[in-house]
Structure formats: C-alpha cells, structure tokens
Amino acid sequence: MSRRLHTDRSSLAHRLRYALRHPTRVPPYLRRFVRDLRLRRMTGGDHVAYYRAVMKDDTARNPESAVGSATHERWLALGEMQFDYLVRHGLSPEDRMLEIGCGNLRAGRLFIAYLDPAHYHGTDISPEILLSARETLVRHGLQAKLPYLTLVDDLRLAHLPDGHFTVVHAHSVFSHSPVQVIDECLRHVGRVLAPGGFFDFTYNRTLGAEHQVLREDFYYRTETLVRLAESHGLTARPMDDWEELPHRQSRIRVTHRG
C-alpha cells in the first residue's frame, strides 16, 4: 500500500518533513495559512462562503490554477482525462449531464462540444469562475450548444427537475468539502438522477485517519463515503480503473439502489 495514503497531512511532523523536502513550497503554504485565518474570521462556520472566497482569490490570480491545474498543459490534460474516461464508460451525445463544480469548464468544454445542444448543465459556487467559464465557451465557439451555467450557494440541487440527468459528475469537489456538504449532496442527488443514471465523484482518499488541511483539502476513507451514500438509499462502488490514470484522487460511482 502507498505510504501516501496513510499520511496525515494535517500533522505538524508531516508539515515539517514536507517543508524540508520542498522549501520552495513553504511561501505559498504560508500565504494559504494567513488567508485561512482571514477568511475564517470573515465567513464564520459557513464552508460554502469560505470556499467561495478562496475561489475568488485564486481566480483573480489564475482561473486555471484555481481549479487545480498548475499549467495550461495540465489543465488541458485533466479535462481530456475526465472526458475520455466517461466516454469509455458509455457517455453518449444523448445523455443529459449535470456537472457539479464545473469551474472554468476544464472538462466541461469537451462535454458541451460532445453532447447534444442544451444537454449540459454546469453549477458552481463561484461567480468569478463562472465568468471565466463564459470566456472558455466563447474561446472554443460553443455558444450554439446552449449550455446552462448556474451559480449556486449549496448542493441541494433544488432548482433542478426530478429524474432528469442521466450523468452527474463532480470532479475535485468533495476533495474540498467537509462531510456535511458531501452528505447534503448525496441526500439530494438521487432525486435529479434519471432511472439508470449515475453520479461519479472524485475525492482525496486516505487509509489512515480522516483529516483536513487549512479547510481547503479534505481526506476520507472510501468506506466512509460508501456508507454515507447508502444511508440515502444509494449504491456506491469505487471505480478501480480510474486508479490506473495519472491522477491523485480516487473515484466513486453512485447509482439508485435496485
């Protein structure tokens, strides 16, 4: 088993070892630490408000890095990885797709181009990243595909119709979410899933103690998220073939039970 999956990244010992191995990453970490203190005072215990403020700050610096891509080449590669994976798993142009946390359409631009017009609906909590998504649409000439892009302040999906989406996708959303936010999403996602549809999400997996770092990165055991989905009448299974790809997060697929 990978030692990385047992590591508690919130521990002081890990942070000191990491700083010694990667001294150039210490200043960015300290900037995040100071930002965490400032935003925590500003937003209190509201995680959505907190992470919206994080996204505003990161998007102002670079929208592509705000969604977790260190370079433009990595932004392109991660989008293609997500798209190719779902196509291999049967995504068709007729599917009706909801992307939770669509960001600046790193993968969404490919889904929009592939799906039938008006079959893509992206949501995000950040108005700044959705403005960047609009720029991505224009840059790639996707206006005629009529995608929906919606600003939200929770994951209840209350504005969406029952049983409509055949594919729901959330890449690198639960990796930044406390368990109560994940629970909220899993409590409501079954309502918008069409019969036979599925919900794929990625998360930071740990084999050790579950933990978080600066309220931005959360690490969960697989069985925790599987049990959480099952508590809402859903079936969840790890997607082992995703683990073969060059990505540090793991993936779970959720379907209606039975």
C-alpha positions in Angstrom: 0.0 0.0 0.0 1.2 3.5 -0.8 2.6 5.3 2.3 1.0 8.5 0.9 -2.5 7.0 1.6 -1.6 6.6 5.3 -0.2 10.1 5.7 -2.0 12.6 7.9 -1.1 15.9 6.1 -2.5 18.0 8.9 0.1 16.8 11.4 3.0 19.0 12.4 5.5 16.3 11.7 4.3 15.8 8.1 4.3 19.6 7.5 7.9 19.9 8.8 9.1 17.0 6.7 7.4 18.4 3.7 8.9 21.8 4.2 12.4 20.3 4.4 11.9 18.3 1.2 10.2 21.2 -0.7 11.4 24.5 0.6 10.1 26.5 -2.4 6.6 25.5 -1.5 6.8 27.0 2.0 5.9 30.6 1.0 2.7 29.5 -0.9 1.7 27.4 2.1 2.2 30.4 4.4 0.2 32.6 2.1 -2.7 30.0 2.3 -2.3 29.8 6.1 -2.7 33.5 6.5 -5.6 33.6 4.1 -7.3 30.8 6.0 -7.1 32.8 9.2 -8.5 35.9 7.5 -11.3 34.1 5.6 -12.3 32.0 8.7 -12.9 35.2 10.6 -14.8 36.7 7.7 -17.1 33.8 6.9 -17.5 32.1 10.3 -18.6 28.4 10.0 -20.1 28.7 6.6 -17.9 26.5 4.4 -19.6 27.4 1.1 -19.0 31.1 1.8 -15.4 30.3 2.9 -14.6 28.3 -0.2 -16.3 30.9 -2.5 -13.9 33.4 -1.0 -11.0 31.1 -1.7 -12.1 30.7 -5.3 -12.4 34.4 -5.7 -8.8 34.9 -4.5 -7.4 32.1 -6.6 -9.4 33.0 -9.8 -8.1 36.6 -9.6 -4.6 35.1 -9.8 -5.2 32.5 -12.5 -8.5 30.7 -13.3 -6.8 27.5 -14.4 -4.8 27.2 -11.2 -7.9 28.0 -9.3 -9.4 24.7 -10.5 -6.2 22.8 -9.6 -4.1 23.0 -12.7 -0.5 24.2 -12.3 0.0 24.8 -16.0 -2.2 25.2 -19.1 -1.0 21.9 -20.4 -2.1 20.2 -17.2 -5.5 22.0 -17.5 -5.9 20.5 -20.9 -4.7 17.1 -19.9 -7.0 16.8 -16.8 -10.0 17.9 -18.9 -9.3 15.3 -21.5 -8.7 12.6 -18.8 -12.2 13.2 -17.4 -13.9 13.3 -20.8 -12.1 10.2 -22.1 -13.0 8.3 -19.0 -16.7 8.9 -19.3 -16.8 8.2 -23.0 -15.1 4.9 -22.3 -17.9 4.2 -19.8 -20.6 4.8 -22.3 -21.2 8.6 -22.3 -23.3 9.4 -25.5 -24.4 12.6 -27.1 -27.9 12.0 -26.0 -27.0 11.9 -22.3 -28.2 14.8 -20.1 -25.3 15.8 -17.9 -25.1 17.8 -14.7 -21.6 18.9 -13.7 -21.4 20.0 -10.1 -18.4 22.4 -9.6 -17.9 22.9 -13.3 -15.2 25.6 -12.7 -14.0 27.3 -15.9 -15.0 24.2 -18.0 -11.7 22.4 -17.9 -13.7 19.2 -18.8 -17.0 20.9 -19.4 -15.9 22.4 -22.8 -15.3 18.9 -24.1 -18.6 17.6 -22.7 -20.5 20.6 -24.2 -19.0 20.0 -27.6 -19.8 16.3 -27.5 -23.4 16.4 -26.0 -26.5 17.4 -27.9 -27.4 21.1 -27.6 -28.8 22.1 -24.1 -27.8 18.7 -22.6 -25.1 20.1 -20.4 -25.8 21.9 -17.1 -22.9 23.2 -15.0 -23.2 24.6 -11.5 -20.6 26.3 -9.3 -20.5 28.4 -6.1 -18.0 30.9 -7.5 -19.3 33.8 -9.7 -15.8 34.6 -10.7 -15.0 31.1 -12.0 -18.4 31.1 -13.9 -17.4 34.3 -15.7 -14.2 32.5 -16.6 -16.3 29.6 -17.8 -18.2 32.0 -20.1 -14.8 33.1 -21.6 -14.0 29.4 -22.2 -17.3 29.0 -24.0 -16.6 31.9 -26.3 -13.0 31.0 -26.9 -14.0 27.5 -28.1 -17.0 28.7 -30.1 -19.6 26.6 -28.1 -22.4 29.2 -28.0 -24.6 27.2 -30.3 -24.6 24.2 -27.9 -26.7 26.3 -25.4 -25.1 25.0 -22.2 -26.6 26.1 -18.9 -24.3 27.6 -16.3 -25.8 28.3 -12.8 -24.5 29.9 -9.7 -25.5 28.1 -6.5 -24.9 28.5 -2.8 -25.5 24.9 -1.7 -25.6 21.4 -3.1 -29.3 20.7 -2.6 -29.9 20.9 -6.3 -33.4 22.4 -5.6 -33.6 24.3 -8.9 -33.2 21.2 -11.0 -36.0 18.8 -12.2 -36.7 15.4 -10.8 -35.2 12.4 -12.6 -33.7 14.4 -15.4 -29.9 13.8 -15.5 -28.5 10.5 -16.8 -25.0 11.5 -15.8 -24.0 13.7 -12.8 -20.3 14.5 -12.4 -18.3 16.2 -9.6 -14.6 16.3 -10.2 -12.4 17.7 -7.3 -15.4 18.9 -5.4 -15.6 16.5 -2.5 -11.8 16.8 -2.1 -12.5 20.4 -0.9 -15.7 19.6 1.1 -16.4 18.8 4.7 -18.6 15.7 5.3 -21.7 17.7 6.0 -21.5 19.3 2.5 -21.0 15.8 0.9 -23.9 14.5 2.9 -26.1 17.3 1.6 -25.2 16.5 -2.0 -25.8 12.7 -1.6 -29.1 13.4 0.2 -30.4 15.3 -2.9 -28.6 13.9 -5.9 -30.8 10.8 -6.2 -33.9 13.0 -6.9 -32.4 14.5 -10.0 -30.9 11.2 -11.3 -32.8 9.6 -14.2 -33.5 5.8 -13.9 -30.3 4.0 -14.8 -28.3 7.2 -14.4 -25.1 7.5 -12.3 -23.2 10.1 -10.3 -19.4 10.0 -10.4 -17.3 12.0 -7.9 -13.6 12.1 -7.0 -12.2 12.6 -3.6 -8.9 12.5 -1.7 -8.5 9.0 -0.3 -6.7 8.1 2.9 -6.2 4.7 4.5 -5.4 6.4 7.8 -7.2 8.9 9.9 -9.5 11.2 8.1 -8.3 14.8 8.2 -8.3 18.2 6.5 -5.7 20.8 5.7 -6.5 24.5 6.0 -10.2 23.8 5.4 -9.3 23.5 1.7 -8.3 19.9 1.3 -10.2 17.0 2.9 -9.2 13.4 3.1 -11.7 10.5 3.5 -11.7 6.7 3.8 -13.6 5.0 0.9 -15.9 3.2 3.3 -17.0 6.5 4.9 -18.3 7.8 1.6 -19.8 4.5 0.5 -21.7 4.2 3.8 -22.9 7.9 3.5 -24.3 7.2 0.0 -26.0 4.0 1.3 -27.6 6.0 4.1 -29.5 7.9 1.5 -30.8 4.8 -0.4 -28.0 4.8 -3.0 -25.5 2.2 -4.1 -21.8 3.3 -4.3 -18.8 1.5 -5.6 -15.1 2.5 -6.1 -14.1 2.9 -9.7 -10.8 0.9 -9.7 -9.9 1.6 -13.3 -9.7 5.3 -12.5 -6.8 4.5 -10.2 -4.7 3.4 -13.2 -4.8 7.0 -14.5 -2.2 9.7 -13.6 -4.4 11.4 -11.0 -4.0 11.7 -7.2 -7.7 11.5 -6.4 -9.9 8.4 -6.2 -13.4 7.9 -7.8 -16.7 6.5 -6.7 -19.8 5.9 -8.8 -23.3 6.2 -7.2 -26.5 4.8 -8.6 -30.1 4.3 -7.4 -30.3 1.2 -5.2 -32.0 -1.6 -7.2 
